């Protein structure tokens, strides 16, 4: 794929939601929709905000294997990224990811103990567009 980082980065930036998957303690995938990422560094590192108390956070702590998916329904294309998810609770990262209005989810602000950051590190992916799929390494 020519200029994968730009093409996939644009798809991620325009996505209205994110699909993330974790692995439960029985080895089954668990998938849910989330708000778009808060920040990304290329397509290698992607950051989300979430509740520390969520089932997904416990699953990522127990097993960091993860998959995320973004799609563009208008042009019927999407990208799946496979890698690992870290749960970050340090104040520096939380402050970087924090946005005005997050108080609706985390009433105690950026220091809320129920607020954490998920850091996804991509290892490989699969891009679908124009009725073709293409695997790629990151």
N, CA, C and O atoms as CSV, one atom per row, in Angstrom:
chain,resi,resn,atom,element,x,y,z
A,1,UNK,N,N,0.843,-1.176,0.000
A,1,UNK,CA,C,0.000,0.000,0.000
A,1,UNK,C,C,0.887,1.237,0.000
A,1,UNK,O,O,1.809,1.351,0.807
A,2,UNK,N,N,0.604,2.153,-0.902
A,2,UNK,CA,C,1.355,3.408,-0.952
A,2,UNK,C,C,0.917,4.304,0.191
A,2,UNK,O,O,-0.277,4.512,0.409
A,3,UNK,N,N,1.877,4.824,0.908
A,3,UNK,CA,C,1.654,5.785,1.976
A,3,UNK,C,C,0.580,5.327,2.971
A,3,UNK,O,O,-0.398,6.032,3.220
A,4,UNK,N,N,0.786,4.141,3.526
A,4,UNK,CA,C,-0.169,3.547,4.461
A,4,UNK,C,C,-0.426,4.437,5.670
A,4,UNK,O,O,-1.565,4.565,6.120
A,5,UNK,N,N,0.628,5.050,6.196
A,5,UNK,CA,C,0.467,5.871,7.398
A,5,UNK,C,C,-0.487,7.030,7.123
A,5,UNK,O,O,-1.341,7.336,7.955
A,6,UNK,N,N,-0.351,7.673,5.974
A,6,UNK,CA,C,-1.221,8.797,5.651
A,6,UNK,C,C,-2.656,8.330,5.402
A,6,UNK,O,O,-3.597,8.902,5.952
A,7,UNK,N,N,-2.826,7.303,4.582
A,7,UNK,CA,C,-4.158,6.800,4.240
A,7,UNK,C,C,-4.900,6.309,5.474
A,7,UNK,O,O,-6.056,6.667,5.703
A,8,UNK,N,N,-4.226,5.489,6.262
A,8,UNK,CA,C,-4.861,4.922,7.456
A,8,UNK,C,C,-5.033,5.995,8.527
A,8,UNK,O,O,-6.048,6.019,9.222
A,9,UNK,N,N,-4.065,6.868,8.661
A,9,UNK,CA,C,-4.188,7.972,9.613
A,9,UNK,C,C,-5.406,8.833,9.319
A,9,UNK,O,O,-6.131,9.214,10.237
A,10,UNK,N,N,-5.636,9.142,8.052
A,10,UNK,CA,C,-6.813,9.920,7.674
A,10,UNK,C,C,-8.100,9.184,8.008
A,10,UNK,O,O,-9.062,9.789,8.481
A,11,UNK,N,N,-8.120,7.882,7.762
A,11,UNK,CA,C,-9.304,7.087,8.078
A,11,UNK,C,C,-9.578,7.134,9.589
A,11,UNK,O,O,-10.722,7.313,10.008
A,12,UNK,N,N,-8.534,6.975,10.398
A,12,UNK,CA,C,-8.680,7.021,11.852
A,12,UNK,C,C,-9.180,8.392,12.292
A,12,UNK,O,O,-10.093,8.488,13.112
A,13,UNK,N,N,-8.589,9.447,11.752
A,13,UNK,CA,C,-8.956,10.806,12.156
A,13,UNK,C,C,-10.397,11.157,11.813
A,13,UNK,O,O,-11.016,11.962,12.508
A,14,UNK,N,N,-10.936,10.572,10.762
A,14,UNK,CA,C,-12.297,10.887,10.331
A,14,UNK,C,C,-13.348,9.942,10.914
A,14,UNK,O,O,-14.545,10.188,10.764
A,15,UNK,N,N,-12.921,8.879,11.567
A,15,UNK,CA,C,-13.872,7.907,12.121
A,15,UNK,C,C,-14.689,8.535,13.249
A,15,UNK,O,O,-14.150,9.236,14.105
A,16,UNK,N,N,-15.979,8.276,13.236
A,16,UNK,CA,C,-16.843,8.834,14.278
A,16,UNK,C,C,-16.871,7.965,15.528
A,16,UNK,O,O,-17.350,8.396,16.577
A,17,UNK,N,N,-16.365,6.755,15.419
A,17,UNK,CA,C,-16.218,5.893,16.592
A,17,UNK,C,C,-15.098,4.892,16.355
A,17,UNK,O,O,-14.542,4.797,15.261
A,18,UNK,N,N,-14.788,4.163,17.388
A,18,UNK,CA,C,-13.728,3.162,17.348
A,18,UNK,C,C,-14.306,1.843,17.818
A,18,UNK,O,O,-15.202,1.817,18.662
A,19,UNK,N,N,-13.805,0.766,17.283
A,19,UNK,CA,C,-14.168,-0.571,17.754
A,19,UNK,C,C,-12.907,-1.154,18.375
A,19,UNK,O,O,-11.871,-1.246,17.717
A,20,UNK,N,N,-12.995,-1.549,19.646
A,20,UNK,CA,C,-11.830,-2.140,20.300
A,20,UNK,C,C,-12.182,-3.533,20.795
A,20,UNK,O,O,-13.330,-3.809,21.143
A,21,UNK,N,N,-11.187,-4.404,20.822
A,21,UNK,CA,C,-11.389,-5.776,21.284
A,21,UNK,C,C,-10.313,-6.159,22.280
A,21,UNK,O,O,-9.151,-5.769,22.162
A,22,UNK,N,N,-10.736,-6.930,23.260
A,22,UNK,CA,C,-9.841,-7.481,24.274
A,22,UNK,C,C,-10.098,-8.987,24.339
A,22,UNK,O,O,-10.961,-9.506,23.630
A,23,UNK,N,N,-9.353,-9.677,25.182
A,23,UNK,CA,C,-9.508,-11.120,25.355
A,23,UNK,C,C,-9.928,-11.379,26.796
A,23,UNK,O,O,-9.283,-10.905,27.730
A,24,UNK,N,N,-11.019,-12.138,26.976
A,24,UNK,CA,C,-11.475,-12.410,28.345
A,24,UNK,C,C,-10.712,-13.577,28.960
A,24,UNK,O,O,-9.852,-14.173,28.311
A,25,UNK,N,N,-11.028,-13.902,30.213
A,25,UNK,CA,C,-10.279,-14.945,30.925
A,25,UNK,C,C,-10.560,-16.351,30.400
A,25,UNK,O,O,-9.892,-17.300,30.811
A,26,UNK,N,N,-11.531,-16.505,29.504
A,26,UNK,CA,C,-11.789,-17.795,28.863
A,26,UNK,C,C,-11.165,-17.849,27.464
A,26,UNK,O,O,-11.319,-18.843,26.755
A,27,UNK,N,N,-10.461,-16.785,27.068
A,27,UNK,CA,C,-9.790,-16.750,25.781
A,27,UNK,C,C,-10.649,-16.268,24.620
A,27,UNK,O,O,-10.236,-16.347,23.463
A,28,UNK,N,N,-11.846,-15.769,24.927
A,28,UNK,CA,C,-12.735,-15.285,23.872
A,28,UNK,C,C,-12.547,-13.787,23.640
A,28,UNK,O,O,-12.267,-13.040,24.577
A,29,UNK,N,N,-12.704,-13.349,22.380
A,29,UNK,CA,C,-12.625,-11.916,22.111
A,29,UNK,C,C,-13.869,-11.208,22.654
A,29,UNK,O,O,-14.972,-11.752,22.624
A,30,UNK,N,N,-13.669,-9.998,23.144
A,30,UNK,CA,C,-14.748,-9.127,23.613
A,30,UNK,C,C,-14.598,-7.816,22.862
A,30,UNK,O,O,-13.523,-7.215,22.880
A,31,UNK,N,N,-15.649,-7.364,22.205
A,31,UNK,CA,C,-15.584,-6.187,21.351
A,31,UNK,C,C,-16.601,-5.150,21.794
A,31,UNK,O,O,-17.708,-5.489,22.214
A,32,UNK,N,N,-16.216,-3.882,21.698
A,32,UNK,CA,C,-17.146,-2.806,22.019
A,32,UNK,C,C,-16.805,-1.567,21.207
A,32,UNK,O,O,-15.675,-1.389,20.750
A,33,UNK,N,N,-17.807,-0.719,21.040
A,33,UNK,CA,C,-17.608,0.566,20.374
A,33,UNK,C,C,-17.181,1.594,21.419
A,33,UNK,O,O,-17.616,1.552,22.570
A,34,UNK,N,N,-16.332,2.504,20.999
A,34,UNK,CA,C,-15.870,3.592,21.863
A,34,UNK,C,C,-15.839,4.883,21.061
A,34,UNK,O,O,-15.989,4.885,19.840
A,35,UNK,N,N,-15.640,5.973,21.776
A,35,UNK,CA,C,-15.427,7.250,21.109
A,35,UNK,C,C,-14.116,7.191,20.324
A,35,UNK,O,O,-13.289,6.316,20.581
A,36,UNK,N,N,-13.914,8.094,19.382
A,36,UNK,CA,C,-12.650,8.095,18.618
A,36,UNK,C,C,-11.441,8.274,19.532
A,36,UNK,O,O,-11.579,8.745,20.661
A,37,UNK,N,N,-10.264,7.902,19.051
A,37,UNK,CA,C,-9.052,8.079,19.853
A,37,UNK,C,C,-8.842,9.541,20.225
A,37,UNK,O,O,-9.283,10.448,19.519
A,38,UNK,N,N,-8.167,9.748,21.336
A,38,UNK,CA,C,-7.848,11.094,21.789
A,38,UNK,C,C,-6.587,11.627,21.133
A,38,UNK,O,O,-6.427,12.835,20.960
A,39,UNK,N,N,-5.700,10.723,20.774
A,39,UNK,CA,C,-4.421,11.133,20.212
A,39,UNK,C,C,-3.813,9.931,19.505
A,39,UNK,O,O,-4.099,8.783,19.847
A,40,UNK,N,N,-2.971,10.209,18.518
A,40,UNK,CA,C,-2.226,9.117,17.882
A,40,UNK,C,C,-0.865,9.631,17.461
A,40,UNK,O,O,-0.677,10.821,17.204
A,41,UNK,N,N,0.073,8.713,17.397
A,41,UNK,CA,C,1.417,8.985,16.888
A,41,UNK,C,C,1.581,8.068,15.688
A,41,UNK,O,O,1.877,6.882,15.828
A,42,UNK,N,N,1.382,8.644,14.498
A,42,UNK,CA,C,1.350,7.822,13.296
A,42,UNK,C,C,0.198,6.847,13.410
A,42,UNK,O,O,-0.895,7.210,13.846
A,43,UNK,N,N,0.448,5.603,13.016
A,43,UNK,CA,C,-0.555,4.554,13.230
A,43,UNK,C,C,-0.019,3.500,14.198
A,43,UNK,O,O,-0.642,2.458,14.399
A,44,UNK,N,N,1.134,3.779,14.791
A,44,UNK,CA,C,1.773,2.854,15.733
A,44,UNK,C,C,1.193,2.990,17.142
A,44,UNK,O,O,0.930,1.984,17.802
A,45,UNK,N,N,0.991,4.231,17.608
A,45,UNK,CA,C,0.508,4.478,18.965
A,45,UNK,C,C,-0.807,5.241,18.921
A,45,UNK,O,O,-0.895,6.308,18.315
A,46,UNK,N,N,-1.826,4.690,19.564
A,46,UNK,CA,C,-3.160,5.294,19.557
A,46,UNK,C,C,-3.679,5.300,20.994
A,46,UNK,O,O,-3.610,4.286,21.688
A,47,UNK,N,N,-4.198,6.448,21.434
A,47,UNK,CA,C,-4.601,6.646,22.827
A,47,UNK,C,C,-6.112,6.876,22.942
A,47,UNK,O,O,-6.705,7.616,22.156
A,48,UNK,N,N,-6.711,6.230,23.932
A,48,UNK,CA,C,-8.132,6.370,24.238
A,48,UNK,C,C,-8.288,6.731,25.717
A,48,UNK,O,O,-7.405,6.448,26.526
A,49,UNK,N,N,-9.402,7.350,26.059
A,49,UNK,CA,C,-9.719,7.541,27.473
A,49,UNK,C,C,-10.836,6.567,27.837
A,49,UNK,O,O,-11.674,6.227,27.002
A,50,UNK,N,N,-10.836,6.122,29.097
A,50,UNK,CA,C,-11.886,5.202,29.531
A,50,UNK,C,C,-11.976,5.185,31.053
A,50,UNK,O,O,-11.195,5.838,31.746
A,51,UNK,N,N,-12.935,4.432,31.552
A,51,UNK,CA,C,-13.124,4.283,32.991
A,51,UNK,C,C,-12.230,3.173,33.528
A,51,UNK,O,O,-12.223,2.062,32.998
A,52,UNK,N,N,-11.486,3.474,34.569
A,52,UNK,CA,C,-10.609,2.494,35.218
A,52,UNK,C,C,-11.406,1.280,35.685
A,52,UNK,O,O,-10.900,0.158,35.681
A,53,UNK,N,N,-12.643,1.508,36.085
A,53,UNK,CA,C,-13.484,0.437,36.632
A,53,UNK,C,C,-14.096,-0.462,35.556
A,53,UNK,O,O,-14.814,-1.406,35.888
A,54,UNK,N,N,-13.830,-0.191,34.281
A,54,UNK,CA,C,-14.475,-0.961,33.214
A,54,UNK,C,C,-13.932,-2.388,33.124
A,54,UNK,O,O,-12.795,-2.672,33.500
A,55,UNK,N,N,-14.772,-3.255,32.621
A,55,UNK,CA,C,-14.387,-4.651,32.400
A,55,UNK,C,C,-13.190,-4.727,31.456
A,55,UNK,O,O,-12.289,-5.543,31.645
A,56,UNK,N,N,-13.192,-3.866,30.436
A,56,UNK,CA,C,-12.133,-3.883,29.427
A,56,UNK,C,C,-10.765,-3.611,30.057
A,56,UNK,O,O,-9.785,-4.262,29.694
A,57,UNK,N,N,-10.680,-2.669,30.988
A,57,UNK,CA,C,-9.399,-2.347,31.637
A,57,UNK,C,C,-8.848,-3.575,32.341
A,57,UNK,O,O,-7.662,-3.883,32.216
A,58,UNK,N,N,-9.696,-4.280,33.080
A,58,UNK,CA,C,-9.237,-5.501,33.762
A,58,UNK,C,C,-8.744,-6.529,32.745
A,58,UNK,O,O,-7.726,-7.184,32.970
A,59,UNK,N,N,-9.450,-6.673,31.642
A,59,UNK,CA,C,-9.032,-7.636,30.625
A,59,UNK,C,C,-7.682,-7.260,30.020
A,59,UNK,O,O,-6.847,-8.135,29.788
A,60,UNK,N,N,-7.458,-5.982,29.765
A,60,UNK,CA,C,-6.163,-5.562,29.207
A,60,UNK,C,C,-5.031,-5.733,30.216
A,60,UNK,O,O,-3.904,-6.043,29.830
A,61,UNK,N,N,-5.313,-5.538,31.486
A,61,UNK,CA,C,-4.292,-5.765,32.512
A,61,UNK,C,C,-3.928,-7.251,32.561
A,61,UNK,O,O,-2.755,-7.606,32.681
A,62,UNK,N,N,-4.939,-8.110,32.468
A,62,UNK,CA,C,-4.707,-9.560,32.517
A,62,UNK,C,C,-4.080,-10.098,31.233
A,62,UNK,O,O,-3.272,-11.025,31.275
A,63,UNK,N,N,-4.451,-9.518,30.096
A,63,UNK,CA,C,-3.960,-9.976,28.798
A,63,UNK,C,C,-3.920,-8.763,27.859
A,63,UNK,O,O,-4.973,-8.319,27.401
A,64,UNK,N,N,-2.751,-8.224,27.565
A,64,UNK,CA,C,-2.666,-6.987,26.788
A,64,UNK,C,C,-2.937,-7.138,25.283
A,64,UNK,O,O,-2.934,-6.137,24.566
A,65,UNK,N,N,-3.168,-8.351,24.794
A,65,UNK,CA,C,-3.452,-8.508,23.367
A,65,UNK,C,C,-4.727,-7.752,23.026
A,65,UNK,O,O,-5.731,-7.836,23.734
A,66,UNK,N,N,-4.663,-7.003,21.911
A,66,UNK,CA,C,-5.789,-6.153,21.544
A,66,UNK,C,C,-5.894,-6.017,20.036
A,66,UNK,O,O,-4.951,-6.282,19.291
A,67,UNK,N,N,-7.067,-5.596,19.619
A,67,UNK,CA,C,-7.347,-5.322,18.220
A,67,UNK,C,C,-8.249,-4.092,18.190
A,67,UNK,O,O,-9.165,-3.966,19.002
A,68,UNK,N,N,-7.986,-3.189,17.253
A,68,UNK,CA,C,-8.864,-2.037,17.077
A,68,UNK,C,C,-9.243,-1.935,15.610
A,68,UNK,O,O,-8.496,-2.364,14.730
A,69,UNK,N,N,-10.418,-1.361,15.358
A,69,UNK,CA,C,-10.918,-1.280,13.992
A,69,UNK,C,C,-11.550,0.081,13.765
A,69,UNK,O,O,-12.266,0.603,14.620
A,70,UNK,N,N,-11.274,0.645,12.602
A,70,UNK,CA,C,-11.858,1.907,12.182
A,70,UNK,C,C,-12.423,1.700,10.786
A,70,UNK,O,O,-11.852,0.960,9.985
A,71,UNK,N,N,-13.546,2.353,10.492
A,71,UNK,CA,C,-14.142,2.183,9.169
A,71,UNK,C,C,-14.737,3.490,8.657
A,71,UNK,O,O,-15.062,4.399,9.420
A,72,UNK,N,N,-14.862,3.546,7.362
A,72,UNK,CA,C,-15.474,4.657,6.658
A,72,UNK,C,C,-16.648,4.070,5.890
A,72,UNK,O,O,-16.466,3.487,4.822
A,73,UNK,N,N,-17.859,4.225,6.436
A,73,UNK,CA,C,-19.023,3.592,5.803
A,73,UNK,C,C,-19.366,4.218,4.453
A,73,UNK,O,O,-19.953,3.560,3.594
A,74,UNK,N,N,-19.007,5.470,4.267
A,74,UNK,CA,C,-19.317,6.145,3.003
A,74,UNK,C,C,-18.579,5.492,1.834
A,74,UNK,O,O,-19.157,5.273,0.769
A,75,UNK,N,N,-17.302,5.186,2.043
A,75,UNK,CA,C,-16.489,4.594,0.976
A,75,UNK,C,C,-16.256,3.095,1.176
A,75,UNK,O,O,-15.490,2.476,0.438
A,76,UNK,N,N,-16.920,2.520,2.175
A,76,UNK,CA,C,-16.850,1.093,2.474
A,76,UNK,C,C,-15.400,0.601,2.518
A,76,UNK,O,O,-14.984,-0.266,1.749
A,77,UNK,N,N,-14.659,1.189,3.448
A,77,UNK,CA,C,-13.277,0.772,3.662
A,77,UNK,C,C,-13.009,0.782,5.153
A,77,UNK,O,O,-13.693,1.467,5.914
A,78,UNK,N,N,-12.005,0.016,5.568
A,78,UNK,CA,C,-11.694,-0.053,6.989
A,78,UNK,C,C,-10.294,-0.572,7.224
A,78,UNK,O,O,-9.630,-1.081,6.321
A,79,UNK,N,N,-9.868,-0.426,8.470
A,79,UNK,CA,C,-8.549,-0.929,8.851
A,79,UNK,C,C,-8.638,-1.605,10.217
A,79,UNK,O,O,-9.233,-1.076,11.156
A,80,UNK,N,N,-8.039,-2.773,10.301
A,80,UNK,CA,C,-7.897,-3.499,11.555
A,80,UNK,C,C,-6.431,-3.424,11.953
A,80,UNK,O,O,-5.543,-3.694,11.144
A,81,UNK,N,N,-6.186,-3.058,13.201
A,81,UNK,CA,C,-4.830,-3.034,13.738
A,81,UNK,C,C,-4.754,-4.004,14.903
A,81,UNK,O,O,-5.615,-3.996,15.783
A,82,UNK,N,N,-3.722,-4.842,14.907
A,82,UNK,CA,C,-3.499,-5.790,15.995
A,82,UNK,C,C,-2.251,-5.380,16.758
A,82,UNK,O,O,-1.268,-4.923,16.174
A,83,UNK,N,N,-2.307,-5.553,18.079
A,83,UNK,CA,C,-1.158,-5.194,18.906
A,83,UNK,C,C,-1.455,-5.405,20.370
A,83,UNK,O,O,-2.112,-6.373,20.753
A,84,UNK,N,N,-0.962,-4.485,21.190
A,84,UNK,CA,C,-1.149,-4.598,22.641
A,84,UNK,C,C,-1.718,-3.297,23.192
A,84,UNK,O,O,-1.537,-2.223,22.618
A,85,UNK,N,N,-2.414,-3.422,24.325
A,85,UNK,CA,C,-3.022,-2.271,24.981
A,85,UNK,C,C,-2.470,-2.175,26.396
A,85,UNK,O,O,-2.495,-3.144,27.155
A,86,UNK,N,N,-1.970,-0.988,26.738
A,86,UNK,CA,C,-1.498,-0.706,28.096
A,86,UNK,C,C,-2.515,0.194,28.787
A,86,UNK,O,O,-3.139,1.047,28.155
A,87,UNK,N,N,-2.670,-0.006,30.081
A,87,UNK,CA,C,-3.515,0.854,30.900
A,87,UNK,C,C,-2.594,1.825,31.624
A,87,UNK,O,O,-1.771,1.419,32.445
A,88,UNK,N,N,-2.739,3.120,31.314
A,88,UNK,CA,C,-1.887,4.151,31.907
A,88,UNK,C,C,-2.688,4.985,32.904
A,88,UNK,O,O,-3.806,5.415,32.620
A,89,UNK,N,N,-2.094,5.205,34.079
A,89,UNK,CA,C,-2.768,5.994,35.099
A,89,UNK,C,C,-1.888,7.120,35.632
A,89,UNK,O,O,-2.216,7.739,36.644
A,90,UNK,N,N,-0.773,7.386,34.957
A,90,UNK,CA,C,0.119,8.458,35.416
A,90,UNK,C,C,-0.504,9.812,35.100
A,90,UNK,O,O,-1.198,9.968,34.095
A,91,UNK,N,N,-0.253,10.779,35.958
A,91,UNK,CA,C,-0.894,12.089,35.821
A,91,UNK,C,C,-0.488,12.818,34.541
A,91,UNK,O,O,-1.311,13.524,33.959
A,92,UNK,N,N,0.742,12.668,34.095
A,92,UNK,CA,C,1.195,13.359,32.882
A,92,UNK,C,C,0.377,12.921,31.666
A,92,UNK,O,O,-0.123,13.763,30.921
A,93,UNK,N,N,0.238,11.615,31.464
A,93,UNK,CA,C,-0.520,11.099,30.326
A,93,UNK,C,C,-1.992,11.474,30.444
A,93,UNK,O,O,-2.615,11.876,29.461
A,94,UNK,N,N,-2.545,11.342,31.644
A,94,UNK,CA,C,-3.953,11.689,31.850
A,94,UNK,C,C,-4.207,13.159,31.503
A,94,UNK,O,O,-5.235,13.481,30.908
A,95,UNK,N,N,-3.296,14.039,31.861
A,95,UNK,CA,C,-3.453,15.465,31.554
A,95,UNK,C,C,-3.370,15.737,30.059
A,95,UNK,O,O,-4.100,16.580,29.537
A,96,UNK,N,N,-2.486,15.028,29.370
A,96,UNK,CA,C,-2.346,15.213,27.918
A,96,UNK,C,C,-3.625,14.798,27.195
A,96,UNK,O,O,-4.047,15.463,26.248
A,97,UNK,N,N,-4.234,13.719,27.629
A,97,UNK,CA,C,-5.411,13.156,26.957
A,97,UNK,C,C,-6.706,13.872,27.367
A,97,UNK,O,O,-7.684,13.855,26.620
A,98,UNK,N,N,-6.716,14.489,28.530
A,98,UNK,CA,C,-7.910,15.139,29.062
A,98,UNK,C,C,-8.440,16.216,28.111
A,98,UNK,O,O,-7.669,16.943,27.485
A,99,UNK,N,N,-9.764,16.302,28.016
A,99,UNK,CA,C,-10.412,17.349,27.215
A,99,UNK,C,C,-11.501,18.037,28.031
A,99,UNK,O,O,-12.116,17.438,28.913
A,100,UNK,N,N,-11.717,19.292,27.718
A,100,UNK,CA,C,-12.803,20.018,28.360
A,100,UNK,C,C,-14.108,19.270,28.096
A,100,UNK,O,O,-14.380,18.859,26.968
A,101,UNK,N,N,-14.897,19.100,29.125
A,101,UNK,CA,C,-16.155,18.361,29.008
A,101,UNK,C,C,-16.054,16.935,29.502
A,101,UNK,O,O,-17.078,16.274,29.669
A,102,UNK,N,N,-14.846,16.439,29.743
A,102,UNK,CA,C,-14.679,15.071,30.239
A,102,UNK,C,C,-15.284,14.869,31.625
A,102,UNK,O,O,-15.463,13.737,32.074
A,103,UNK,N,N,-15.600,15.985,32.305
A,103,UNK,CA,C,-16.195,15.886,33.639
A,103,UNK,C,C,-17.514,15.110,33.609
A,103,UNK,O,O,-17.934,14.561,34.627
A,104,UNK,N,N,-18.157,15.065,32.461
A,104,UNK,CA,C,-19.403,14.310,32.358
A,104,UNK,C,C,-19.155,12.817,32.628
A,104,UNK,O,O,-20.015,12.123,33.171
A,105,UNK,N,N,-17.971,12.339,32.241
A,105,UNK,CA,C,-17.613,10.928,32.455
A,105,UNK,C,C,-16.818,10.734,33.751
A,105,UNK,O,O,-16.917,9.696,34.404
A,106,UNK,N,N,-16.037,11.745,34.104
A,106,UNK,CA,C,-15.136,11.664,35.261
A,106,UNK,C,C,-15.370,12.908,36.121
A,106,UNK,O,O,-14.651,13.898,35.985
A,107,UNK,N,N,-16.376,12.862,37.009
A,107,UNK,CA,C,-16.795,14.056,37.760
A,107,UNK,C,C,-15.700,14.697,38.614
A,107,UNK,O,O,-15.773,15.890,38.910
A,108,UNK,N,N,-14.700,13.932,39.010
A,108,UNK,CA,C,-13.637,14.481,39.857
A,108,UNK,C,C,-12.475,15.041,39.042
A,108,UNK,O,O,-11.406,15.317,39.587
A,109,UNK,N,N,-12.684,15.207,37.746
A,109,UNK,CA,C,-11.666,15.821,36.910
A,109,UNK,C,C,-10.532,14.886,36.537
A,109,UNK,O,O,-10.648,13.664,36.635
A,110,UNK,N,N,-9.432,15.490,36.106
A,110,UNK,CA,C,-8.291,14.735,35.593
A,110,UNK,C,C,-7.683,13.814,36.653
A,110,UNK,O,O,-7.007,12.844,36.310
A,111,UNK,N,N,-7.911,14.102,37.918
A,111,UNK,CA,C,-7.376,13.247,38.990
A,111,UNK,C,C,-8.363,12.162,39.424
A,111,UNK,O,O,-8.077,11.404,40.351
A,112,UNK,N,N,-9.503,12.083,38.772
A,112,UNK,CA,C,-10.510,11.071,39.103
A,112,UNK,C,C,-9.872,9.685,39.026
A,112,UNK,O,O,-9.233,9.348,38.029
A,113,UNK,N,N,-10.042,8.896,40.057
A,113,UNK,CA,C,-9.449,7.549,40.076
A,113,UNK,C,C,-10.126,6.614,39.073
A,113,UNK,O,O,-9.584,5.559,38.744
A,114,UNK,N,N,-11.314,7.001,38.584
A,114,UNK,CA,C,-12.005,6.176,37.596
A,114,UNK,C,C,-11.687,6.628,36.164
A,114,UNK,O,O,-12.371,6.230,35.221
A,115,UNK,N,N,-10.663,7.448,36.005
A,115,UNK,CA,C,-10.223,7.912,34.687
A,115,UNK,C,C,-8.840,7.356,34.407
A,115,UNK,O,O,-7.924,7.511,35.215
A,116,UNK,N,N,-8.691,6.703,33.247
A,116,UNK,CA,C,-7.380,6.214,32.834
A,116,UNK,C,C,-7.253,6.325,31.322
A,116,UNK,O,O,-8.212,6.664,30.629
A,117,UNK,N,N,-6.077,6.039,30.827
A,117,UNK,CA,C,-5.775,6.125,29.399
A,117,UNK,C,C,-5.390,4.736,28.905
A,117,UNK,O,O,-4.629,4.018,29.554
A,118,UNK,N,N,-5.924,4.375,27.755
A,118,UNK,CA,C,-5.519,3.149,27.079
A,118,UNK,C,C,-4.550,3.527,25.972
A,118,UNK,O,O,-4.864,4.361,25.122
A,119,UNK,N,N,-3.376,2.918,25.981
A,119,UNK,CA,C,-2.362,3.169,24.954
A,119,UNK,C,C,-2.211,1.905,24.111
A,119,UNK,O,O,-1.725,0.879,24.588
A,120,UNK,N,N,-2.629,1.995,22.870
A,120,UNK,CA,C,-2.547,0.878,21.945
A,120,UNK,C,C,-1.265,0.998,21.127
A,120,UNK,O,O,-0.967,2.056,20.573
A,121,UNK,N,N,-0.509,-0.099,21.058
A,121,UNK,CA,C,0.700,-0.156,20.233
A,121,UNK,C,C,0.461,-1.181,19.130
A,121,UNK,O,O,0.364,-2.380,19.392
A,122,UNK,N,N,0.368,-0.695,17.897
A,122,UNK,CA,C,0.083,-1.560,16.753
A,122,UNK,C,C,1.332,-2.312,16.314
A,122,UNK,O,O,2.438,-1.772,16.341
A,123,UNK,N,N,1.143,-3.558,15.911
A,123,UNK,CA,C,2.221,-4.381,15.384
A,123,UNK,C,C,2.018,-4.702,13.906
A,123,UNK,O,O,2.971,-4.748,13.127
A,124,UNK,N,N,0.751,-4.925,13.537
A,124,UNK,CA,C,0.425,-5.220,12.143
A,124,UNK,C,C,-1.023,-4.861,11.883
A,124,UNK,O,O,-1.782,-4.578,12.810
A,125,UNK,N,N,-1.400,-4.875,10.612
A,125,UNK,CA,C,-2.761,-4.499,10.290
A,125,UNK,C,C,-3.245,-5.111,8.997
A,125,UNK,O,O,-2.518,-5.811,8.293
A,126,UNK,N,N,-4.507,-4.820,8.711
A,126,UNK,CA,C,-5.144,-5.279,7.476
A,126,UNK,C,C,-6.071,-4.153,7.020
A,126,UNK,O,O,-6.945,-3.712,7.766
A,127,UNK,N,N,-5.870,-3.701,5.800
A,127,UNK,CA,C,-6.634,-2.596,5.226
A,127,UNK,C,C,-7.555,-3.133,4.146
A,127,UNK,O,O,-7.136,-3.921,3.298
A,128,UNK,N,N,-8.828,-2.700,4.179
A,128,UNK,CA,C,-9.796,-3.113,3.169
A,128,UNK,C,C,-10.296,-1.889,2.419
A,128,UNK,O,O,-10.736,-0.913,3.028
A,129,UNK,N,N,-10.225,-1.945,1.088
A,129,UNK,CA,C,-10.727,-0.862,0.249
A,129,UNK,C,C,-10.897,-1.385,-1.166
A,129,UNK,O,O,-10.088,-2.186,-1.634
A,130,UNK,N,N,-11.928,-0.942,-1.842
A,130,UNK,CA,C,-12.169,-1.285,-3.252
A,130,UNK,C,C,-12.186,-2.795,-3.480
A,130,UNK,O,O,-11.609,-3.298,-4.444
A,131,UNK,N,N,-12.857,-3.506,-2.576
A,131,UNK,CA,C,-13.049,-4.951,-2.664
A,131,UNK,C,C,-11.778,-5.766,-2.559
A,131,UNK,O,O,-11.728,-6.909,-3.013
A,132,UNK,N,N,-10.736,-5.175,-1.956
A,132,UNK,CA,C,-9.474,-5.878,-1.759
A,132,UNK,C,C,-8.986,-5.645,-0.328
A,132,UNK,O,O,-9.222,-4.591,0.262
A,133,UNK,N,N,-8.306,-6.648,0.212
A,133,UNK,CA,C,-7.681,-6.527,1.526
A,133,UNK,C,C,-6.188,-6.665,1.377
A,133,UNK,O,O,-5.695,-7.383,0.507
A,134,UNK,N,N,-5.468,-5.961,2.246
A,134,UNK,CA,C,-4.010,-6.001,2.197
A,134,UNK,C,C,-3.451,-6.007,3.613
A,134,UNK,O,O,-3.772,-5.134,4.419
A,135,UNK,N,N,-2.617,-6.994,3.909
A,135,UNK,CA,C,-1.939,-7.061,5.210
A,135,UNK,C,C,-0.688,-6.185,5.157
A,135,UNK,O,O,-0.082,-6.004,4.101
A,136,UNK,N,N,-0.314,-5.644,6.326
A,136,UNK,CA,C,0.886,-4.836,6.400
A,136,UNK,C,C,1.476,-4.906,7.809
A,136,UNK,O,O,0.765,-5.144,8.785
A,137,UNK,N,N,2.776,-4.697,7.892
A,137,UNK,CA,C,3.498,-4.638,9.165
A,137,UNK,C,C,3.682,-3.178,9.547
A,137,UNK,O,O,3.723,-2.299,8.687
A,138,UNK,N,N,3.790,-2.937,10.818
A,138,UNK,CA,C,4.000,-1.562,11.297
A,138,UNK,C,C,5.366,-1.499,11.969
A,138,UNK,O,O,5.768,-0.441,12.454
